[in-house]
Amino acid sequence: MPSSKDRQRIEIPVHFYEQLAQIAETEDRTITSVLNQLLFQALQGYQPTWIPSKHLSRFNEHAQHVLFLAREEALSFNHQFIGTEHLLLGLLREQEGLAALALEKLGVTLDPVRAAVEKKIGRGDQPAKEEIDYVPRVRKVLSLALDEAERQGSAYVRTEHILLGIVRDGGGVGADILDTLGILGKVRAQVFEFLG
């Protein structure tokens, strides 16, 4: 918990202060009121960040396997990153998870999704480096997956939570492919039908 002294005084870089002062002068307000409004707006849209070293232990074996398979998929496309499209492919390949069952029930199969990924993004010219990382949107999706697990009272993130994270985020290539297939709006209901 920050001390009262920390709460009263916040040090910010000079260029931020100058921008705040300019906004305050233009709008005939105090710098504090501008800063309060900006912080309030930023905190309303805040999404937690998924940190592999901190949160990976909360993912069950099948969800962790999805992340491994997503990495494999990215490497097979010679992509230098792991995106939501690779997560979607990983979910389809992890046959033990509820996400694959829900997607199968909705008529989504691996080969057409792979073809859609190649059409939308293409293949890299050179093999990807061994050390590839998640794009920011994947980190957001995995944070949303953690939130979905918590909302459902689950101690662990399972494959369906990752799928719900993709749907809830609604952006990225993975969600775009589901939307193109006409099922983006049906996924949540299908997952909850399986969950009972």
C-alpha positions as CSV (number, residue, x, y, z in Angstrom):
1,M,0.0,0.0,0.0
2,P,1.5,3.4,-1.0
3,S,2.1,5.8,1.8
4,S,0.1,9.0,2.1
5,K,3.2,10.8,0.9
6,D,3.3,8.7,-2.3
7,R,-0.3,9.4,-2.9
8,Q,0.1,13.2,-2.6
9,R,3.2,13.5,-4.8
10,I,3.8,11.8,-8.1
11,E,6.9,12.5,-10.1
12,I,6.4,12.5,-13.9
13,P,8.8,13.2,-16.7
14,V,9.0,16.9,-17.8
15,H,7.6,16.3,-21.2
16,F,4.5,14.7,-19.7
17,Y,4.1,17.6,-17.3
18,E,4.4,20.1,-20.2
19,Q,1.7,18.3,-22.1
20,L,-0.6,18.2,-19.1
21,A,0.1,22.0,-18.5
22,Q,-0.8,22.7,-22.1
23,I,-4.1,20.7,-21.9
24,A,-4.9,22.4,-18.6
25,E,-4.3,25.9,-20.0
26,T,-6.3,25.2,-23.1
27,E,-9.3,23.8,-21.1
28,D,-9.0,26.4,-18.3
29,R,-8.5,23.6,-15.7
30,T,-5.9,22.6,-13.2
31,I,-3.2,20.1,-14.0
32,T,-4.5,17.8,-11.2
33,S,-8.0,17.7,-12.7
34,V,-6.6,16.8,-16.1
35,L,-4.3,14.1,-14.7
36,N,-7.2,12.7,-12.6
37,Q,-9.4,12.5,-15.6
38,L,-6.7,10.8,-17.8
39,L,-5.9,8.3,-15.1
40,F,-9.5,7.5,-14.5
41,Q,-10.1,6.9,-18.2
42,A,-7.0,4.8,-18.5
43,L,-7.9,2.6,-15.5
44,Q,-11.4,2.0,-16.8
45,G,-9.9,0.3,-19.9
46,Y,-7.0,-1.4,-18.1
47,Q,-6.5,-5.1,-18.9
48,P,-4.1,-7.2,-16.8
49,T,-1.0,-8.4,-18.5
50,W,-0.3,-12.1,-18.8
51,I,3.3,-12.9,-17.6
52,P,4.4,-16.4,-18.5
53,S,6.8,-16.8,-15.5
54,K,4.1,-15.7,-13.1
55,H,0.9,-17.2,-14.6
56,L,1.9,-20.3,-16.4
57,S,1.4,-22.5,-13.3
58,R,-2.2,-21.5,-13.4
59,F,-2.7,-23.2,-16.8
60,N,-3.6,-26.9,-16.8
61,E,-1.7,-29.5,-18.8
62,H,-3.9,-29.2,-21.9
63,A,-3.8,-25.3,-21.8
64,Q,0.0,-25.4,-21.6
65,H,0.0,-27.9,-24.5
66,V,-2.0,-25.4,-26.5
67,L,0.7,-22.8,-25.9
68,F,3.4,-25.3,-27.1
69,L,1.3,-26.2,-30.2
70,A,0.8,-22.5,-30.9
71,R,4.5,-22.0,-30.9
72,E,4.9,-25.0,-33.3
73,E,2.4,-23.5,-35.6
74,A,4.1,-20.2,-35.7
75,L,7.4,-21.9,-36.5
76,S,5.8,-23.9,-39.2
77,F,4.7,-20.7,-40.9
78,N,8.1,-19.2,-40.4
79,H,6.5,-16.4,-38.3
80,Q,8.7,-14.5,-36.0
81,F,5.8,-14.2,-33.4
82,I,3.0,-16.1,-31.8
83,G,-0.4,-14.5,-32.6
84,T,-4.0,-15.3,-31.8
85,E,-4.2,-17.3,-35.1
86,H,-1.5,-19.6,-33.8
87,L,-3.4,-20.0,-30.5
88,L,-6.5,-20.9,-32.5
89,L,-4.6,-23.6,-34.4
90,G,-3.2,-24.9,-31.1
91,L,-6.7,-25.1,-29.6
92,L,-7.8,-27.1,-32.6
93,R,-4.8,-29.5,-32.4
94,E,-5.2,-30.1,-28.6
95,Q,-7.9,-32.8,-29.0
96,E,-8.2,-33.4,-25.2
97,G,-9.6,-29.9,-24.5
98,L,-13.1,-28.7,-24.5
99,A,-12.2,-25.9,-26.9
100,A,-11.5,-28.4,-29.7
101,L,-14.8,-30.1,-29.0
102,A,-16.7,-26.8,-29.1
103,L,-15.0,-25.7,-32.3
104,E,-15.6,-29.1,-33.9
105,K,-19.3,-29.0,-33.0
106,L,-19.4,-25.6,-34.7
107,G,-17.9,-27.1,-37.8
108,V,-14.4,-25.6,-37.5
109,T,-11.5,-27.9,-38.5
110,L,-7.8,-27.6,-38.6
111,D,-7.0,-27.5,-42.3
112,P,-9.4,-24.7,-43.3
113,V,-8.1,-22.6,-40.4
114,R,-4.5,-23.2,-41.5
115,A,-5.4,-22.2,-45.0
116,A,-7.1,-19.0,-43.7
117,V,-4.0,-18.1,-41.7
118,E,-1.8,-18.6,-44.7
119,K,-4.2,-16.4,-46.8
120,K,-4.4,-13.6,-44.2
121,I,-0.8,-13.5,-43.1
122,G,1.2,-15.7,-45.5
123,R,4.4,-17.5,-44.7
124,G,7.7,-16.0,-43.6
125,D,10.6,-16.0,-46.0
126,Q,13.1,-17.5,-43.6
127,P,12.8,-20.0,-40.7
128,A,11.8,-18.3,-37.5
129,K,14.3,-17.9,-34.7
130,E,14.0,-20.4,-31.9
131,E,13.1,-17.6,-29.4
132,I,9.8,-16.2,-30.6
133,D,7.4,-14.3,-28.3
134,Y,3.7,-13.6,-27.9
135,V,2.3,-10.5,-29.6
136,P,0.7,-8.1,-27.1
137,R,-2.8,-9.2,-28.2
138,V,-2.0,-12.8,-27.2
139,R,-0.9,-11.6,-23.8
140,K,-4.2,-9.8,-23.5
141,V,-6.2,-12.9,-24.6
142,L,-4.3,-15.0,-22.1
143,S,-5.1,-12.4,-19.4
144,L,-8.7,-12.7,-20.4
145,A,-8.5,-16.5,-20.2
146,L,-7.3,-16.1,-16.6
147,D,-10.2,-13.9,-15.9
148,E,-12.6,-16.3,-17.5
149,A,-11.3,-19.1,-15.3
150,E,-11.7,-17.0,-12.2
151,R,-15.2,-16.0,-13.2
152,Q,-16.1,-19.7,-13.5
153,G,-14.5,-20.5,-10.2
154,S,-11.8,-22.6,-11.8
155,A,-8.4,-22.9,-10.1
156,Y,-6.8,-23.6,-13.5
157,V,-7.1,-22.1,-16.9
158,R,-8.3,-24.7,-19.4
159,T,-8.5,-24.7,-23.2
160,E,-12.0,-23.3,-23.2
161,H,-10.9,-20.3,-21.2
162,I,-8.3,-19.5,-23.9
163,L,-11.0,-19.8,-26.6
164,L,-13.3,-17.6,-24.6
165,G,-10.4,-15.1,-24.2
166,I,-10.0,-15.0,-28.0
167,V,-13.7,-14.4,-28.4
168,R,-14.0,-11.8,-25.6
169,D,-11.1,-9.8,-27.0
170,G,-12.8,-9.9,-30.4
171,G,-9.8,-8.6,-32.3
172,G,-6.8,-10.2,-33.9
173,V,-6.5,-12.7,-36.6
174,G,-7.9,-15.6,-34.6
175,A,-11.2,-13.9,-33.8
176,D,-11.3,-12.6,-37.4
177,I,-11.1,-16.1,-38.8
178,L,-13.9,-17.3,-36.4
179,D,-15.9,-14.3,-37.6
180,T,-15.3,-15.1,-41.2
181,L,-16.5,-18.7,-40.5
182,G,-19.6,-17.2,-39.0
183,I,-19.2,-18.6,-35.6
184,L,-17.6,-15.9,-33.5
185,G,-20.9,-15.0,-31.8
186,K,-21.8,-18.7,-31.2
187,V,-18.6,-19.9,-29.5
188,R,-19.5,-18.7,-25.9
189,A,-22.9,-20.4,-26.0
190,Q,-21.4,-23.6,-27.3
191,V,-18.7,-23.7,-24.6
192,F,-21.3,-23.1,-21.9
193,E,-23.5,-25.8,-23.4
194,F,-20.7,-28.3,-23.0
195,L,-19.9,-27.0,-19.5
196,G,-23.6,-27.5,-18.5
